[in-house]
Amino acid sequence: MSKTVQVIFTPSGKRGAVAVGTTVLAAARTLGVDLDSVCGGRGICSKCQISPAFGSFAKHGLTSSPEALSARNAVEERYDRLRGLAPGRRLGCQAQILGDVVLDVPPESQLHRQVIRKSASERVMVMDPATRLYYLEVSEPDMHAPSGDFERLAAALESQWQISGLHADLEILRELQPVLRKGSWKVTAAVNRDGTGPARLIGLWPGYREAPLLGLAIDLGSTTIAGHLVALDDGRVLASSGLMNPQIRYGEDLMSRVSYAMMNPGGDVEMTAAVRAALAALAETLATEAGLPARDIVEAVIVGNPVMHHLLLGIDPVELGQAPFALASSEAQNLAASALGLTTIAPAARAYILPLIAGHVGADCAAVALCEAPEARDVLSLIVDVGTNAEILLGNSTRVLACSSPTGPAFEGAQISAGQRAAPGAIERLEIDLATREPRFKVVGCDLWSDDPGFGDATAATGVTGICGSGIIEAVAEMRMAGLLDASGLIGSAEQTGSARMEPTGRTHAYLVHDGTALGGPRISVTQGDIRAIQLAKSALYAGARLLMDEMGVDRVDRVVLAGAFGAHISPKHALVLGMVPDAPLAQISSAGNAAGTGARMALCSLAARRAIEAQVRRITKVETAIEPRFQEHFVAANAIPHATAPFTELAKIVTLPNPSFNAAAADPNRRRRR
């Protein structure tokens, strides 16, 4: 066994054991470190430059010495001679790791890849996958009783496993004869029996195969695509990864992508090709991360909203952009994975796509319903999958309702003055001292608060770059709790609030969170425009939930579940202060993590789960927010923080909100309010 050494990358803090002699670039890729490379490791582009750090690192429990890296080679010497390497810099594709080492990835060598927060939740499931392994002993060919190799294999499957009517696509027939002969007519077959068509031969291996089959569970979001590589023998998640949906370049939200397809002939084809290529790349990434061959992936389950669903299938989504928002098909799909561009996995692999609930409520919401199963509880559950287009479920054992609400991209950092996605350096947590009105914050990629010793050093590489979705939510809620923001959403001046951090911006004011200009960084403020963007987003979310409550005939819910990649990182207290969700006891507001991804994994591992959700979506009542007159009424009332009329009694038990008014005219009881 080859000797391994420890490597630690900063500022990400990612660490792991690699074999002696591994290049830094290879180690970075193995550990998922954000190290750029364009030339593929040929020592040409220089984008993979790193800076080794030497000395004793008590925090990491190791000592890093100059001998931990190989000496500069001819490629690096030539590059340094022709173009120059900064002192101490090395090319990651050329430097080999020989001992325990700490390596810093400078900002110019980082891709600034978004931190993907979608992860599979561990959940006990009954394993009943559609694709299973079967060991077979096939009779040899006989000139006196001629029949094809496939026919004899099918006969063996029927006689030994009572599975009849086996079907094989051309891709698997091409591999059949060599495998049978290599295994001396003893083989292990992977057979898919989804229950919606014939049994299909998916893979064939000589002799007895001990390794489990692999499957993909993919949550195809409009912003992020998250994938989990799953062992189909016991449901273990072997690897999880994600990437940005490349369709973002055609539009940040769903309707802008539909518009792109409408306005640009062939635009839907472009978006289909982009997302299919991304899925193929994600499959390879997951297999590489797990150290397993991608061709062992025999099945994929994919969930997504209706627009993502149609574009993946190559269906023009134009009808989803206009009433009555008709779907091409709402049924579950079981088809060849290669038809969806998943050509890097087993050639005959299958893909299953969960059913859609309605024109704006997709397979991802169905997956959330499968994961959370509100129909299995007597208590009333409100389940909110927070994203650019929020999908909301409300139900119990009596009835389940669903709707979608156009929250827009503000919750994900878009439309915010200093907004960005959740990448290293982005403010993700924020607190404001009620006495001093001074802020402190945490950034993605660092565990320290901004007022902790060592924060500056820990964030020197990334800096403080902006504010992401969870950060802006906490910022607005904290400003409301600190009396810097009134119930209408108006930011007070320095004189009105007593805080020098309130800065005039024309006719309005902004709250200064961080001034990084001395270090060449940005000034990060929460502006009046930011407040309005968050008000619009949270009002749409609240109004959708309230509309379902009206339909159910209730004023309160028993529990609230925040789902989705972003929802998993929302503070329940701040969500209540903001009025994102209807009032509920804080202890009854929880996160389900990436419930859509978990639902996809359940469908991957269990045929019973597929049949259950196919039946359940037919029982879910869809409420269309676009045509409900009360939606606008709820939306307007929800513009106040937390709400104009709802008492929020549970919130009052944990937080006492100040009641300033920063608009003199608003304080005049004779002034007629606009509605």
N, C-alpha and C positions, 0 to 999 in steps of 0.2 A: 504494500500500500504506500502510495507516495506521501511524503511529508507535507503537512499543511501548516500555514501560518495565519496570523490574524491581521486583517487590514481594516482600518477605520477611515471612513471618508467624512470630512467636514465640508460645509456646515450641516449637511443632512444628518450626520450622526449614524449613518448606516454602517454596519460592520458585519464581518463574516469570515469564515475560514476558507482559504483558497490554497491550491497546490503550489508549492515552490516552483517558480519559473513562470507563473501566470502573469501575463501583461496587465498593467493597470487598467487599460481599456476593457480587457476581457473581464477583469474582476468587477469593474464598475457595471458592466452590463449584467453580470450574474447577480449582483446585489441590487440592481435597479437604481443605480446612482445616476444622477442627471449630468452625464459627461458627453459632450458633443463629439461627433466625428462625421466628416463628409466623405473623406477619401477611402474609408473602409480599412483603416489601419496601415496605410502605405507610407506614413510619415510625410505626407505632402501638404495637407491642409492646415496642420498645426492647431486645429480647434480643440484637440484633446489635451491641452497643456494642463499640468497639475503642479502643485508646490508641495513637496514632502516636508513634514515637520519633524524635527529631531529633538529628542530629550526624553525625560521621564514624565509620563502622563498618568498621574494617580487616578484621575477621574475615569480613565479607560482601563487602568490596571495593566499597562504595558510600557515598555521602553522602546522608542523608535530611534534607530541609529542609521548613519549614512550607508552602512553596509546592507541595510534592508532592501535597497534597490540595486539593480545591476548598474554597472558603470555606463556612462554615455557611450552609445555605439556610433558607427559611421554615419547612420542616417541622421541622428541628432546633431553630430558634429557638422555635417554638411548643411543642415537647416540653420544651425547657429551661425555658421560662416556666411551663408548667403542672405539670410533674413533676420537673424538675431533672436536669441532666446533670453528673456529676462533672467537676471541672476537667480539661481535656485530652481528655475522652471525645468520641467521635463516633459517629453512627449509621452502621453499615456499609452500610445500604441506601441512604443518601443521599450519603455522601462519595464523590467521584469521584477516581480516581487520575490525577494529572497528571504525576508524575515518579517517579524511583526513591524507594522508601519502605520503611521498616521499621515493621510494625504488630504490636502485642501484643494477643492475644486474652485478656482476663482470665478467671479461672475461672468467673465467673457467666455468661459469654457462651458457654461451651463446653458441648457436648452430652455430653462425656465418652464419646464414641463409642469402642468397643473398637478397639484397633489390630488390624486383620485381617492375619494373617501368612501366609495361604495365597497362594501365587503360582505361576504356571506355570513349570515348569523348561524351559529350552530343550533341545530334543531333535531330532535329525535324523529326519525321517519321510518316507516315500514318500507323496506327495500323491495321494489317490484318494477325494475327497469324494463323498458320495452326491448332492449337488446341484451341478450345473454350469450354465454359461451356453452358450446356442446361438443364433447369429445366423441368422435365417430371413427368406426372402423369400416372402411368402404371396400366393397368387393372389387377385385382387379378385373380389368377388361378380359373378355373371352371372345375369341373369333367365332365360336359356335353359337354365342348368344350376344350378338352385337348390340351395344347401347352406349350412349355418351357418358363421359365421366361425370358430368353434372347430374344426369338422370340417376346414376348409381349412387351418387352422394345424396341426392334427394330421397332415394329409397332407403338409404341407411338412416337418415334423419327420421323418416316416418316409422321405420321398424324399431329403431332404438330409442327414440324420444317421442314418438306419436305426434310428430309435427308434419302435417301434410301440405301439399300445394306450394312447395318452396319455389321462390322466384329469384332470379339473379340478373342484375343489370350487366351490360356489356363490360363495364369496368372490372367486375369481379370475375367474369368468364375468362378474361385475358390472363388472369393470374392462377386460374384453377389447376391446370394440368401440371405445371412445375411443382406446385406445393404438394399435390397428391403424391407425386413420385418421390419428392424429397422426404416425405414422411412415411414412405413405404405403405401408403394407403391408410395410414392412421393420422388423423388431423383433428384440429380443434376449430369449430366453426362458430362465428358470431352471427346470430340470427335475430333479426328485428321482427317482433310481433306486436304491432301497435294496436291491433284490434280494429283498424279501419281499412285493412287491405290484406293481401296475401303475406305469408311469412317471407321475409327477404334475407338472402345471404349477404351479409355486410362485410365479412372478413374471413380469412382462412389461413391457418398456421400449421406447419408440419408438426406432428407429434402432439404432446400434451402441453398446453400453454398455461402457465401458472399466474402470470401477471394479469391484473384486472384490466378490463376494458375501461376506456375513458370517455367522458362526456363533457360537453360545454353547456353552461348556463349563462346566458347573455341578456343583460338589461340594456337595450338599445335606447338610450336617452337622447333627447334633442341636443344636449350639450356634451354629455359624457357617455361613453360606451364602457360598461363594466362587464368583465367576464370572470367566471370561476371554472377551473378545471377540476372535475369531480371523478373520483373512482366509483365505478358503477357496481362494485361489489358491496361497499358499505357506506357510500355517500360521503366519504371524506373529501374535504376540499384540499386539493393538492397544491393549487396555486391560484392566486387572485391578481388581477391586473386590470388596467383600464387605459383609455386614451381619449383624447378629444374627438368628438364627432366631426369629421372633416367637412360635413355639410354646413358647418358654422360660417364658412366663407361665402355661402349663398344667402345667409340670413341668420340672425341671432335667435329668432323665435320661429314657431311653426308657421304662422301666417305669412311671414316674410318669405319663407321657402315656398309656400304655395304660390305666393305672388310671383316669385322668380320663375316657377314652372309656367305660370300663366303668361308672363311677359316675354319669356325667352323660349322659342321653339326648341325642343330637345333639352330643356333645362332639367326636366325630371329624369331624363336618361343620365345626365351628368351626375346628378345627386345620387342616383342608384349606383352608378359605377364607383363613386367615392366611398359610399358606406360599405359596399361589398368588399372593396379592397381593404378597408379598415378591419372588417371582421376577419378576413383571412390573415392579416398581420397579427391581430390580437390572438388568434388561435395558435400561431407559431410562437408568439411571445410567451404564452402560458405554458406550452409544451417545453420550451427552452428553460423557463424558470423552474419547472418541475424536474428537468433532466430526463424527459421522456419523449419518445418519438411522436410527432404530430399525427402520423398515420395510425396510431393506436386510438385516436379519437373517432368513435364510431357514431356519435349522435350529438345533436345540438338542440337545445330548447331556447327559443328567443322570445322576449316580450318587448313591447314598445307601444307608444301612443299610435293612434290611427294614421297620422301623417308618416311617421317613421315606418310603420307597418306597410303602408302602400308603396312607399319609395323602395323599401327593401325588396318587395315582391316585384318591383318594376311596373307598378300601377300608377298612372298619373293621378296625383292627389287633388286635382282641380275641384272635384265635386265636394271635397271636404272644406273648401274655402267659401262656400255659399250655402244658404238654406236650401233644402232641408238637411244638409250635411250627410249625404248618402254614402254609405260604405259600399265598396265593390263586393265585399263579402265579410260577414261577421263571424263565420264559422272558423273553427280551429283548422290549421293547415298541417298536413303531413306530407313532406315532399323530399326530393333528393337535396342534400346539403349543397352539392355542386351547383344546383340551380340558383343558389343564393350567393355564389362566389366563394364558398368555403372549399376551395380547391387544394388547400394545404393539409387537409386531414384525410382520413380514409376515403378513397375514391368513391365507394358506394355508401358512404355515411348518410344518415337520414337527419332531417330537421323537422322539429315540431314547433309550431307557433300557436300560442294560446288564443282562445277566441276573444273577440272584441265585444264590448258591452254596447257601445253606441258610437255615433259619428265623432264625438269628442272625448269618449271614454274608452280607452284602449285595452290591449292585452296586458299592459303594465299594471293597470288598475285591477284587471282580473287576477293577476299574479298576487297583488296585495291582498285581494279578497281571499285567495287561496291560502296565503300565509297567515292572515289574521283571523279568518273564519268568524266574522261577526255573527253569522247565523247560528253559530254553536253556543252563543252566550245568551243568557236571559237579560243581562244588563245592556243598556243602550251605549254603543260604542261609536264615537266619531273618529274616523281614520282619515288623516290628511296626508297625501303624498305631495310634499312641498317641492315645487319646481317652477320652471318658466310657465308651465300650464298645470296648475294644481288640480289633482283629481281627488275627489272627496267621497267617502263612503259613510253612511249612517245606518246603523241597523242593529237588530238583535234576532232572537230566535223566531220572532213573529214576521219581520219584514226587513228588507235591505234596500236602501236607496243609493243612487250614485249620481254625481254631476261633475263637470269640470268647470274651472274658473280661471279666466285669463289673468293671472297675476303679473305676467311680464317678467323681464329678466333682472329687475332691481334686486330681488332676493339673492341673486348670484353675483352681485357686484356691478352689473351693467347699469347704465343710466345714473350712476353715482359719480360725483365729481372726482373722487380719489379711488373709485371702485376698481377692483380687479378680481380675477378668480382666485381660488384658494391655492396660491403658489407660495413658496418660501419668501418670507418678508412681509406677507400680507397680515394686517391686524385681524385677528379672529376672535379675540376676547377683549372686553373693555369694561373698566369700572371707573366711576367718578366719585370722589370723596364728597360726601354731602356737606361737609363744613367748608372745605377749601375750594371745592369745585375743580380740583386738579384731577386729571385722568391718569390712569395707568393701564397698560395693555399687554397682551401677549401676541406674538406673531407666529405664523405657521413655520415650523421647523425649529422652534426654540421653546424650551419648557420654562424659561424664566419670565417673570413679569418685568416690565420696562423700568421699574424702580428697584429691582433686585441688583445686588452687586454682580458685576460680570456680564450684564445684559449687553452693553456696548460691544464687548469683545466677542460675545457669542453670536451677535448679529452683524459683525463687521463685514463679513463676506456678502451677505444678502442685503443688508441695510433694512430699513423700514420703507416698504415700497408703495403701500396703498392699504385699502381696507376691503375685505371680502364680505360675503353675504352675512355670515353669522356675526361678524364684527359690526356691520352697520346696524343690524337689528339691536344688538346690545348697546351700541352708541346712542341710538334714538331713545331706547327705553331708559337708559341711565340719565340722559339729559332731562327726560320727563320726571324721573324720580328726584333729580337734583334741583328741580325748579328752574332749569335753563330753557325749558320748552313748555309752553302752556298747552291746555287740552286741545286747542284748535290746531296745534302744530306750529305755532309761531315761535321763532327763536327770539329771546330777549336780547337787549343791548347790554353793554358793560355796565351802564348806570342802573339799568333795571334789575340786573342779576347780581351785581357786585363782583363780577369775575372779569379780569383783564383778558381772559381768553376769548371773550365775545368780540369779534372783529366786524366792523361795518363792511358790507359788500353792496354798495349802491344803496338801494332802499331797504335792504334786509341785512341780516347779520349771519355770521357763521361762528362755529365753535372750533377753536384750534386744538387739535388732538396732538399733533407732533410737528415740530419744525426741524427738518433734516437738512436745511439749506447749507448749514455750516460744514457739513460733510459731503456736500454735493448731492444730497437727496431731496425729496419733495417736501413741500408743506402739505400736511394732511389735515383737512378740516371737514366738518359736517356742515353743509350749506343748507339754506332754505330749500333749494331745489332738491337736495338729497332727501330732506324730510318729506317733501311732497311726493317724490317717487315711491318712498316706502309707504306713505299713507295710501296711495293708490293701490299698491300691491296688496297690502294687508287688508284693505277694505274689500277688495275683490275676493280674497280668501275667506274673510269673515262672512261676507254676503252669501257666498256659495254654501257655507256650512249652515247659516241661518235659514236659507231657503229650504234645505233638506229638513231642518227642524220644523219649519212651518208645515211642510208636507206630512211629516210624521205626527204633527199636532203636539209638540213638546216645547218647553221653554228651557230645559236643562238636559244635559247628557251625563251619564255615569262615569265615563272615562274618555280621554282624548289620547289618540296615538299619533305622534308625528313620525311620518315615514319618509323614505327617500334618502339619497346621499346627503342632501343639504339638511333635511328635516332632522337627521340624526345628530346634528351639531347645534341645534337651536336650544337655547336655555329655556326650559318651561316657564320660569318666572318672568323672563324678559318677553316671552311670547304673550303672556297674560297682560303685562303692563302695556305692551303695544296694542293689545286687542286683536291679535292675529286670529285667535280662536275664541269661541264663546267661553264665558266664565265657567270654571270648574275647579274642584279642590286640587291644589298643586300636586298632592301625592297621587292623584289620578291622571296626571299628564305624563306620558312616558314616550320613549323613542323605540321604534321597531327596527331601527337601522334601515338597511336597504331591503325592505319587505318585498319589493318587486323581484329583486335578485334571488331572495330566499324562495319565493313562490316559483320562480323558474327552476331553481334547483329541485324543489319538491316534484315538479312535473317531470323533470329529467329522471328522477329516481323512482317514480311511482306511476304506474298506469292507472291505479285507482284515483290518484290525485288528478290526473287528466280528465277522467270521466266525471269526477266530482265537480271540477270547475266548469266543464262544458255544460253540466246540468244547472249549476248555480247561476251562471250568467243569464240564463233564460228567466230566472226568477227575480233578478235584480231590476228594480224600477228605475228608469233613467229620468232625471229631471233636467230639462234644457234651460239653462240660465239665460240664454240669449233671448228667449221669448217670454220669460216670466216677468210680469210688471213689478213684482215686489223686489226683484233683485236690485233695481236702481234705488229703491227706498232704503233697503238695508245697506247698500253701498254708501250712500250719502251719510247715514247715521254713523257708520263705522269709520268715517274720516276722522272723527275725534279720537283722541288718545286717552284712555282706551276706547271709549264709546260715548256717543252723545246722550243716549237715554238708558242703555242697559246698566244696571247698578254695579255689576261686578263685585258682589258681596264676598266671594271667596278670595279675590285679589285683595280686598280691603283688610282681610284677616292677617295678611303677611306684609303688606306695604301700605304706608300712608302717603298718598300722593299729594304734593303741594298744589295749590290752585291759583297760580298767578294768571294774570291776563296782560299780555304785552301789546294789546291793541286798544287804545282808549275808546275808539268808536264802538268796539265790541262790548265794552263795559256799559255803554249807554243803553238803559232799558227801553228808551223810546225809539232806538234805531231798529228798523225793520230788517230781520235777517234774510239773507238770500238763500233760496233753496233750489 
